[in-house]
């Protein structure tokens, strides 16, 4: 039985003692670097002595006898935790994406502190609802939209890796591996968000960079429900991800849509944009999800792709294009080719950490330029999302927009693109 006080300071010394023993007896004889370990963490570090600043003060990074052991900072989080979060939750709460920014504020601060030490920050345990999810929330299609947004959002914070919590009895697991709750094995909608992020990363062949765009002129019923991200390959704009998380259930036969008016710049004029949808019948759908025309078999897990010919949108000569996105849907608009159609040649599904030397400058066509710098990586947006008031209509209607009302928005650039990308997934070609 342990006696005396215990906390981050005591644990730091115990951690270093044991890390040193493992290194001397196992790693060193095998020729493995001593910087092998991730920092200790608790389920939540808020208000504890396990915050990163405390561990730094306690000497965690100093190692022993000049030998350093820590190679990354590791923490956990959940958007909502049953029995801990002091309020009920419904699916519509999860789909208010602004709520994720609010809930994750502390972890964003921890990330910034971690990156300031020169070590990466990883989120090794995360989920929409912990510890084992909640039926008709974490296993519904709305949770897939939340998951895709969370992956992209954390990439803009320069978080290097995110792992979603999985257990065999969890409604929040990406798939159910055995018979449970009266159902055989099956793939949950959330899995398709993992597939989407994998293709997004793979599309860059080890150079993917992600930045967040600010959306303006949004009606009150869409406030906090929309997200737009810019994706770069080799420092050039390659894709834009547009998420409309306004809740629309499968029973709604007359779903609305929100039209994003984009100005990709003259260098992207007269080009084809290929659209890959993350979609289902509605936010409350428990099955029937697809991404980029791909469906995964519930029993074998094998992928099958719809045999359809993609119809691209064409940008105007000035690089403008309008893309309607149905309520409870997301789309990746990729320049020049359909997402996933190019071979991934970087082995292991990893990405390179590539720093751009370009600095932020005001972009033509935007009414306002807002610049944000995080860590040391800043990249000028090669494109802007315009006010949209005079944007030209280009291309044909996208799938799922027939007979729906269209809302428009103006977007302005954030002159950054962060190289933090989620690398904990297999890149799909």
N, C-alpha and C positions, 0 to 999 in steps of 0.2 A: 504494500500500500504506500503510495506516495505521500510524503509529509512536507509541510512548508508551502510557501507560495509557488504559483506556477502561472506562466503567461508567455508572451512573446519573447521576453529576454531569456528566460530559462530554456525555453524550447530552442532558441537560436543556438545556444551553446551545445545542447544535446544533439541538435541537427548537425552541427559542424563536427562534433566528435564522431558521430556515426558515419557521416559522409567521408571523413578522413579514413576511417577504418575500411569502408567499402572500397575506396580508391586504392589504398595500400595493398589490400588482400585480394582484390578482384580486378579492378579496372587497370591499375598500373601494370600488373603482370600480363594483361591482355593487350597492352598498348593503346588503351582507350583514354581519352582526355579526362582530366579531373573535373572539367566544367561539364558535368554530365547531369546534374540535378536541377530540378525546378524547385522554387521556393516553397516552404510549408504554407498551408492555408487552412482556414476554417470554413465552415459552411457559409458564414457571412463574417466579414471582418469589421463591419461597421461598429464603432464604439469599443473595439477590442484592441489589444496590444499586438495584433497580427497585421495591422495596416502596414503598407509597404514602407512608409516613412519610419515607422517604429523598427521594422526589421533592418532597415539601413542603419539607423542609429545604434542598434544592438550589435552591429558588426557582421551581419549575415554575408555581405559581399567581400569581407576581408579574408575569409577562409582561415586556414591554419598554416602557420609557418611559411607564409608567402604563397601558398597554394589555394587558388580560388575554386569553388565547387559549383556555383550557381550559374546556369545558362539561360534561365527564363523566369519570369514572374507568373505565378499560377493562381487564379482566383476562381470562385464559383458565383453563380447568380441564378435566380428564377424570376420571370416577370411576375408570377403569382405563386404563392406557396400555401397549400391547404393547411389550415390550422395555425398559420403564422400571419398571413395577410389579413388585416382586420376589416374586411369588407367582402361582400359576395362578388362574384364575377359572372358575366355572361359573354357570349361570343362577340357581341358588339363592342364590349370594352376592349377586348384583345385587338380588334380591328381599328381602334382609334390609335393610329400610329404615333401621334404626339405623346401618348401615355408611355410608350416605350422610352422615348427620350427622357421623360421625367423620372421614370423608375430607374433608368440606367445612369442617371447623373453622377451618382457617387462612384460607380465603376469607371465612368469616363474620366473622372478626376484621378482615380487610381492608375488608369492607363497612362495618363500624361506623366505622372510621377515615375512610373516604371520606365517609360521610354527615355526619360531624362537621365537614367543610369546607364544608358547604352545597351540595355538588354531588352529582348522582345517581351511582350505581354500576351498571355494566352488565357482563354476562358475554357477551362477543362470540363465544366459541368454547367449546362444551361438548358432551359426549357421554357415553354410558355406557361405551363402549370406543373408544379411539383407537389409531391414527389413522384406520383404515378399518373399525372394527367387528369383530365376530367372529360367524361363522355359528352359529345356534342359541342365541345369547345376545342380542346387540343387535338381531337381527331377529325375535325371538320375542315372543309376547304379554306375557311377563313384563317385557320392556323397556318396553312401553307403560305398564304400571302404575308402573314406576320413573320414567318420564318425567313422567307426570301428577303424581306425588308431588313430583318435583323442581321442577316449575313452581310448585306451591302452596307448597312449603317456601321457595323463594327469594323468593316474594312476601311471606311473613311476615318475611323479613329486610330488606324494603324495597328489594330489588334491582329496578331499574326495567325491565330488559329482559334476556331470555335468548335467545341464538341457538344452535341445535344445529348442529354441524359436519356439512356435507354435501359429499360428492364423488360423482362418477358411479360409482365402483367401491367404495363403502363399504356394508358390511352394516348400518351404523348410520344411514344416510340414511333419511329418512322415506318416500321412495319411490325406486324404481330407474328412472332416466330412459331407459335404453337396454338393449339385450340384453347381459347380463353373467352370468357364472357359469352359463351354460346356460339362462338364463331371459329371457323378454321383459320389457318394462316391467311393473311391478306396484307396488301400494301396500303398504308394510310396516305391521305392527300399530302401530308408534310414531306413525304419522300420525294415528291416531285419538285419541291423547293430545293432539296439537296441536289437533284439532277440538274436543275436550272443553274445553280451556282457552279456546279462542276463544269458545265459547258461554257459558262461565262469565263471562268478561269482558264479553261483549256483553249478557248478562242484566242487568247493572247500568247500562247506558246511560251509561257514563262515570263512574260512582260506585262501582264495585266495590271492596270492601275485604275482606281475607282475614286470618283469625286461625287459629292452631293450637290444638287442644284436646288436653288431656292425658287419656290412657286409663288406667284403673285396673283392678285385679283381672283380669289377663290370665294365662291358663295358659301354662306354659313353652313349649309348642309354637307359641304365637302371639307370644311375646316378640319385639319388634323388627320385627314383620310388619304391624302395624296403624297406620293414621293416620286422623285425623279433623280436618276443617277447617270453620270457620264462614265463610260468605260474606254480605256485607252490601250492600244497595242503599240509597242515600240514608240511611245510618246505621241502617237497620233490617235485622234478620235476614231473609235471603231464602232461603238454601240451606245445606245441610250436605253436605260431600263425605266419604264413608266408603270407605277403601281396605283391602282384605284381601289382603295380598301373601304369605300362606302358600302355598307352591308346591303346586299340584295339576295334574298333567299331563292331557292329553286322554284318555289311556288309562284314567284313574281313573273308573270308572262310578258311584262312590258318594262323591262329594265332600262334605266337611263344609262347614259355614258358621259364621260368627261373628255373633251378634246384638248389635247396638248398641242399648241402651236410652236413648232421648233424652228429656229434659225441656226442651221449648222455651219453657216459661213460659205462664202463664195468658193472656197477650195473643195467644198462638198456639193457643189451645184451639179445638176443633171446627172445624179447618181441614183442607183436603185437601193432602197431600204427593204430588207427582208424581215418580216415580223414573225416572232416566235411567241406564242401565247401560253401563259400559265392560266388554265381555265377549268371550270366545272360548271354544272348547271346553276349553282348558287353558293353563297357563303356557307350555308348549312349542309351542303352535300357531304356525305360520308364516303362516297365512291364516285367513279366516273371522272376523276381528275386526269388531265393530260398536260404535258408540256412539250411544245415544239412538235406536236403530233405524235409524241411517244407515249405508250401505255406499258405498264409493267404487270406481268402476270401475277395474280395473287398467290399461286402455288409455287411456281418455278422461279419467279422473280425476273424472268427473261423479258427483254424489251421488244416491243413490236412498234413499227412506225407506220402511220397512215400513208397510203399510197396516193398522195396528192401532189400536184404541182404548185409550188408557192407562187403567188401573184404579188410582185413587189410594188411598193409605192415609189414614185419618182420625185426626187427633190426638184424644186424650181432652179432656174439658172443662178439664183442668188443663194441657194441652199436652204430654202424654206420648205417645210412640209407640215401637214396637220395629221395627227394620229388620234382617233377616238379610242378610248379604252372603256369598256363596259364596266359598270359598277360590279365590284367583287371580281376583279380580273387584273392581270399584269401582262406586260408585253416587253420583249427585248427587240429593239429595232437595230438590226446589224447592217452596216454599210457594205454593199458589194456582194454579199453571199449569205446564205441561210446559216444561222448559228449551228455549229456542230458538223458542218459539211467539209471543213478543212482538217487535215490530219494534225494530231498533236504529236510533236516530235521531241518534246522535252521529257526525258524519262522520269518516272516516279511521281508524276503529277505535281511536281514542285514548281515554284515560281522564283524568278530572280529578283533581287532587291536592287532596283535601278533608280538612280537619282537623276532627275532632270535639272539642268542648269537654267532653264527658262524661268524668268520672273513674271509675276502677275502684271498685266497691263489692261487698261480699259478696252473692252471689246466693242467693236462697231456694231451698232444696231440695238444695243441694250440701253435702257434708260438709266440704269444704275449698275454699278459694278461693286460687288461686295467681295472682299478678299479675306480669306482665313488661312492662317498658317498653323499646321500641327506637325510636331516633331521637326524634321529637317527637310522634308520633301515637299516641294512646291512646284506645281506644273501649270503653265498657262493653258487655259481651256482653248482648244483650237476652234471651238464653236461656241455659239451663244444660243440661248433660247429667248426668243424675242417677245415683245409685248403682244404680238399676235393680232393686233387690231387690223393690220393690213396684210396679214399673211395670206399667201395664195393657197387655194385648195389644190392639192396635187394627189394623184393616184385615185384608185377606186376605194369604195367603202371596205373597211376591214371586217373580218368575221365577227358576228355577234353585235353588229351595230344597226342592222335593218330595223326600222320602225321604232327607234329609240330617240329620245331627246338628247341633244348634244350640248354640253357645257364647254365653255372655253376658258382658257387661262393664259396668263402671260407668265413667262419665266425669265429670270435673269441669271447671269452666270455667277458662280462662285469660282474665283480664279485659283482653284487648287485641284490637284488630283493626287491622292495619297497612295503610296505604294503598299500600304498594308492590305493584304488580300487574304481571304480565308483559304488556308492551304490544307485543311484537314479532310479533303475529299478527293476522290479519284477523278481526274479530268477525263471527260468523255469526248471522244472524237466525233 
